[in-house]
Amino acid sequence: MLQKAIPLLPALNMRATIDFYETRLGFKGANMGSYAIIKHGCAEIHFYLVMDAAKFYPGSCLVYADNVEDLYTAFAGKDMLFPPGQIKDSAFGRKEFSIQDNNGNVIRFGKAFI
């Protein structure tokens, strides 16, 4: 019955968030004011606007990728790794790395288990 799960992350500025994902990561975005959707292939992330910066708490999500090594090389060349360093095997044996977006959200990229 379940079809899809989509991460919902906070943002302080929708236009800046969409610009970050479009220009730095190659996503396409749709701005609906206090809500935004970005997509790249089958990957999709939604954002909700937080008006009060004092109440803002960054989130995180995991995005599956077919060729994590190539994606890592592309993002490392743009100085986007968070924390800076090498791609690593997670405690579960999955090769992964992460970046931090303009809001402080951490986006992990890794190969799917199943």
Helices and strands as residue ranges (DSSP letters): E 8-11, H 14-25, E 28-31, E 35-40, E 43-49, G 53-55, E 60-64, H 68-76, E 88-89, E 95-100, E 106-110
